């Protein structure tokens, strides 16, 4: 235990006991903790002190975390709780026992294409779910993807990249992320769902080749390559990669937004189709190849160890446009390294000079963009005010503001427990942003609160199986973790003549009523019709016929075959019946013992096989066939048929740490 850490051993919110530190990130420290209320281990991410002093950042940290808490998906690390206290700002998350995808790639090296496909489908599902909730990850990379021992994956840190992106430019700390950023991120432009798709494409590329598409000596040089360089095709590095999987990977990595997959669902659809048919080929028109084939000597920035030389652009273009046979021949030629051997010293020098020039121009533009305002008089620029906390309608209709700003309403506005409906909770650009005066208005994007998130309503469960109804209520609780509903479910079985057994008759609260925290949900379901009870008479001393008639008149069933026993009574007189004097349900089976007569021989066990189809013996039809038991012959238990062998959840792979299989 690290006694120097002030959080170790502390109890947050009288609920979470901090046990140990398990990691440190750019903005928070991660601890292992125990939730004493639910008695489970969790991970707690506590905001670093240097960031906790920034009130604006604390507010955004809380808002982003609340939005992420709405996500509920098996491939996304669950967020259980978000707290903003005087002591600390923290997020309570699912504790994951496993390793990161980056660690797995580093340990194993080249992954099989089946394993890469297995992981890619799960990541795409996680991204698709987040995008459906209006949340973009912005930092998809193997470092943020956890692999569990069963081979499943979970994506972590949704919403965190949006906070980090406002803190700094490309630094050494961001080197791990810059290898996976999209071209629009590298340019500092607006991002949307297609940004996550590009980053996933880079992750797929790395899994299939064990290499990154672009590397460099600095984050800036890598970022430039995402904008202007052409990577080697995966099959040029690893010939075992199927054609269709390469097509999907390069389509996701398409630098032009218009040519890239527009949604994660489109990418997932192609991955699923390829999974079903690995021989499938996916055709698309890569703008990357077409636009760059015009200038075959386009420079590639220095440090790009894996960037394709200019001569290869023609090869790539012809590969995309020729027949499969021609494509195969082209790839074989490429793998023989002919275009590599054909590079001349003069071409290499041109590339180096061009790369240096490009880096210099980019650096100058970056520096000028940050210092140009220093040389302008104070009356030549305008400073964006702080709109946070103001009502959106008041701001956008204010004539003074409208002279200088063009207000845009953000599409990803969300609910807030801090700001009322219609109140601005964030803005882009931020307050105090300065810009030179011009005839054009400054565009300002405003994030407007939707107010407190409404509580869910009770669904219609009447007529549902009570087990399905119970699961529906539990899913409402799981889908709204930020609301902390803590619903209690009580199942109440009742007799019913009209409602089928196990179906829901009534719920409290009823359909469409608002649910509240700590509410008890009553689900009343049918047990079927009520069966009348009868008292079993003692029919000893009566003839078999009379006893049978009396029992059947009470809606009781006489068990067959009957049993004969030695006795002094005349033959076929009842000497014993089961359940005599007891209250039983109608149609209960009553077993009889009949006398074999004073001179009758005790039947042997082998002679007691009377079948239900045989007529019950009468005095005029004596029989020596008896049965020694008072209960029906047990039906032989059928030999169970072995279940059809199911395929493993993931193909076997013995390279996972600890010997746990991942995939074949």
Helices and strands as residue ranges (DSSP letters): E 11-12, E 16-24, E 28-35, E 40-47, H 49-52, H 55-68, E 79-84, E 89-94, E 98-100, H 101-108, H 113-132, G 142-144, E 145-148, E 153-155, H 160-164, G 172-174, H 175-178, H 183-186, H 193-209, H 219-228, H 234-237, H 243-252, H 264-276, H 287-292, H 312-321, H 324-335, H 338-341, H 345-371, G 372-375, G 378-380, E 381-383, H 392-396, H 399-404, E 405-409, E 424-428, E 434-436, E 442-448, H 466-479, G 481-483, E 488-494, E 504-508, E 520-526, E 533-535, H 544-553, E 557-558, E 563-565, E 574-577, E 583-585, E 589-590, E 592-595, G 605-607, G 657-659
